């Protein structure tokens, strides 16, 4: 830890668990984190109990003052910006805060605001970069630290890292990994900004967007290619959640919504399964002793875990053993009828 880092006054802006490793890294590096900016307490669980954000909770444990703001625009936003201005900041570091910083706030810290973003900019600008990268079946993703400006993730980039996307990885798993490696990248970049050695380069290449995903984005249609179906499941796990409609062998048996948690393209081992011999239709399940596979348009995927309505997540093979023979997932075309 460098004693000189303690002279560099930093505001940390972040909200979810993904941002916590970055807060911890800046504190560990010795930066003077004078305050944390996070979104207000939110209702959590069935009882809708107001709960601090993961960043707010960790800041409290570290003894760092917390500013709560759902936005930095309008009258409430101006009050928050006034409080930030009074902190006499050298820099502000942002990791998934959840609100835009208006032009009036960008110049408050002497070195501006730097943002850790979980993509290789200009690819996947927006709120869900890792999810969209998996949905697009990218082979590589990464993280960038860039200078925040009055535009959606458009600022010049100080530093970046890359990592491969492995088959079967969920967005949650990739984000958890990038949260740790990205935290180190953010800390190193701030050190370079303080030392005067960091240089930001304009983004180059064709931009793509990664807007926040909604519930319908998690809809799984087994009539698509196996790789695309697996990517849909993994890219929307854990949020907003992948799901499909399970229908029983008789019309009175369904359909019911089943949450799918993780999958990978994989051929059905032979001999195994309870499906009849011959071609299988998309949506059919092949249940074995240790695995359950879903038939897609051009092959099968292995389902990792599932969550039936009102129950906990369980291994897919354990869930499938209780299914009636002939139960299958409906395709999108069948649902539309």
Residue pairs with C-beta under 8 A, 6 or more apart in sequence:
1 28
1 29
1 30
2 29
2 30
2 191
3 30
4 194
5 29
5 30
5 31
5 32
5 191
5 194
6 30
6 31
6 32
7 32
8 31
8 32
8 90
8 91
8 190
8 194
9 32
9 34
9 87
9 88
9 89
9 90
9 91
10 26
10 31
10 32
10 33
10 34
10 89
10 90
10 91
10 92
10 93
10 190
11 33
11 34
11 35
11 36
11 37
11 84
11 87
11 89
11 91
11 92
11 93
11 109
12 22
12 23
12 26
12 33
12 35
12 36
12 37
12 55
12 59
12 64
12 92
12 93
12 95
13 36
13 37
13 38
13 92
13 93
13 94
13 95
13 97
13 101
13 113
14 20
14 22
14 23
14 36
14 37
14 38
14 55
14 94
14 95
14 96
14 97
15 38
15 39
15 53
15 54
15 55
15 96
15 97
15 98
16 53
16 54
16 55
16 96
16 98
17 54
17 179
18 95
18 96
18 118
18 175
18 176
18 179
19 54
19 55
19 95
19 96
19 97
19 179
20 54
20 55
20 58
20 179
21 179
21 180
21 182
21 183
22 93
22 95
22 116
22 179
22 182
22 183
22 186
22 187
23 33
23 36
23 55
23 58
23 59
23 62
23 95
24 58
24 183
25 183
25 184
25 186
25 187
26 33
26 93
26 186
26 187
26 190
27 33
27 62
27 64
28 187
29 187
29 190
29 191
31 187
31 190
33 62
33 64
34 64
34 65
34 87
34 89
35 64
35 65
35 66
35 67
35 84
35 87
36 55
36 56
36 59
36 64
36 65
36 66
36 67
37 66
37 67
37 69
37 80
37 84
37 92
37 97
38 52
38 53
38 55
38 56
38 59
38 66
38 67
38 68
38 97
39 53
39 68
39 69
39 70
39 97
39 98
39 99
40 68
40 69
40 70
41 50
41 51
41 52
41 53
41 56
41 68
42 50
42 51
42 53
43 49
43 50
43 51
44 50
44 51
45 51
52 60
56 66
56 68
59 65
59 66
60 66
67 80
67 83
67 84
69 76
69 77
69 80
69 99
70 76
70 99
71 77
71 99
71 100
72 80
72 81
72 99
72 100
72 101
72 102
72 105
73 100
73 102
77 102
78 104
81 102
81 104
81 105
81 108
84 92
84 105
84 108
85 108
89 108
89 109
89 110
90 109
90 110
90 111
90 194
91 109
91 110
91 111
91 112
91 113
91 114
91 190
91 193
91 194
92 101
92 108
92 109
92 112
92 113
92 114
93 113
93 114
93 115
93 116
93 186
93 190
94 101
94 113
94 114
94 115
94 116
94 148
95 115
95 116
95 182
95 183
95 186
101 113
101 148
102 150
103 150
105 113
106 112
106 113
106 148
106 149
106 150
111 193
112 147
112 148
113 147
113 148
114 145
114 146
114 147
114 148
114 158
114 186
114 189
114 190
114 193
115 145
115 146
115 147
115 148
115 153
115 155
116 143
116 144
116 145
116 182
116 183
116 185
116 186
117 125
117 129
117 143
117 144
117 145
117 146
117 153
118 129
118 130
118 141
118 142
118 143
118 175
118 178
118 182
119 125
119 129
119 130
119 133
119 141
119 142
119 143
119 144
119 210
120 140
120 141
120 142
120 143
120 144
120 160
120 162
121 144
121 146
121 153
121 157
121 160
121 203
122 153
122 154
122 203
122 204
122 205
122 206
122 207
122 208
123 129
123 133
123 205
123 207
123 208
124 130
124 132
124 133
124 208
124 209
124 210
125 152
125 153
125 154
125 207
125 208
125 209
125 210
126 132
126 152
126 153
126 209
126 210
126 211
126 212
127 210
127 211
127 212
128 210
128 211
128 212
128 213
129 141
129 210
130 141
130 171
130 174
130 175
130 178
131 171
131 210
131 213
131 235
131 236
131 239
132 208
132 210
132 235
133 141
133 165
133 210
133 235
134 165
134 169
134 170
134 171
134 174
134 231
134 234
134 235
135 231
135 232
135 235
135 236
136 231
137 227
137 228
137 231
138 165
139 164
139 165
140 162
140 163
140 164
140 165
141 162
141 163
141 165
141 174
141 178
142 160
142 161
142 162
142 163
142 178
143 160
143 161
143 178
143 181
143 182
143 185
144 157
144 158
144 159
144 160
145 157
145 158
145 159
145 160
145 182
145 185
145 186
145 189
146 153
146 155
146 156
146 157
146 158
146 200
146 203
147 155
147 156
147 158
147 200
148 155
149 155
154 203
154 207
155 200
155 203
156 200
156 201
156 202
156 203
157 200
157 201
157 202
157 203
158 189
158 192
158 193
158 198
158 199
158 200
159 185
159 188
159 189
159 192
159 198
160 185
161 181
161 182
161 185
163 174
163 177
163 178
163 181
165 174
167 230
167 264
167 265
168 230
168 234
168 262
168 263
168 264
168 304
169 234
170 234
170 235
170 237
170 238
170 261
170 262
171 234
171 235
171 236
171 237
171 238
171 239
172 237
172 238
172 239
189 198
192 198
213 236
213 239
213 240
214 240
215 240
215 241
217 236
217 240
218 232
218 236
218 240
218 241
218 242
218 243
219 232
219 242
219 243
219 244
219 332
220 229
220 232
220 233
220 242
220 243
220 244
220 260
220 329
221 229
221 232
221 244
221 331
221 332
222 229
222 244
222 282
222 283
222 294
222 295
222 296
222 297
222 329
222 331
223 282
223 283
223 296
223 297
223 331
223 332
223 333
224 232
224 296
224 297
225 296
225 297
225 298
225 299
226 265
226 296
226 297
226 298
226 299
226 300
226 301
227 265
228 296
229 263
229 294
229 296
229 301
230 263
230 264
230 265
230 301
232 242
233 242
233 260
233 261
233 262
233 263
233 301
233 303
234 242
234 262
234 263
236 242
237 260
237 261
237 262
238 261
241 259
242 259
242 260
242 261
243 257
243 258
243 259
243 260
244 257
244 258
244 260
244 329
244 330
245 254
245 255
245 256
245 257
245 258
245 329
245 330
245 335
246 254
246 255
246 256
246 257
246 258
246 323
246 327
246 328
246 329
246 330
247 253
247 254
247 255
247 327
247 328
247 329
247 330
248 254
248 324
248 326
248 327
249 324
249 325
249 326
249 327
253 324
253 327
254 327
255 330
255 335
256 308
256 309
257 309
258 306
258 307
258 308
258 309
258 329
259 306
259 307
259 308
259 309
259 313
260 303
260 305
260 306
261 304
261 305
261 306
261 307
261 313
262 303
262 304
262 305
263 294
263 301
263 302
263 303
263 304
264 301
264 302
264 304
265 299
265 300
265 301
265 302
266 293
266 300
266 301
266 302
267 299
267 300
268 286
268 288
268 293
268 300
269 288
269 291
272 286
272 288
272 289
272 291
273 286
273 287
273 288
273 293
274 286
274 287
274 325
275 284
275 285
275 286
275 287
275 295
280 286
280 295
281 295
281 328
282 295
282 296
282 297
282 331
283 294
283 295
283 328
283 329
283 330
283 331
283 334
284 294
284 295
284 328
285 292
285 293
285 294
285 295
285 320
285 323
285 327
285 328
285 329
286 292
286 293
286 294
286 295
286 300
287 317
287 320
287 321
287 323
288 317
289 317
290 317
291 302
291 316
291 317
292 302
292 303
292 316
292 317
292 319
292 320
293 300
293 301
293 302
293 303
294 300
294 301
294 303
294 329
302 316
303 316
303 320
304 315
304 316
305 313
305 314
305 315
305 316
306 313
306 314
306 316
306 319
307 313
307 314
308 314
308 319
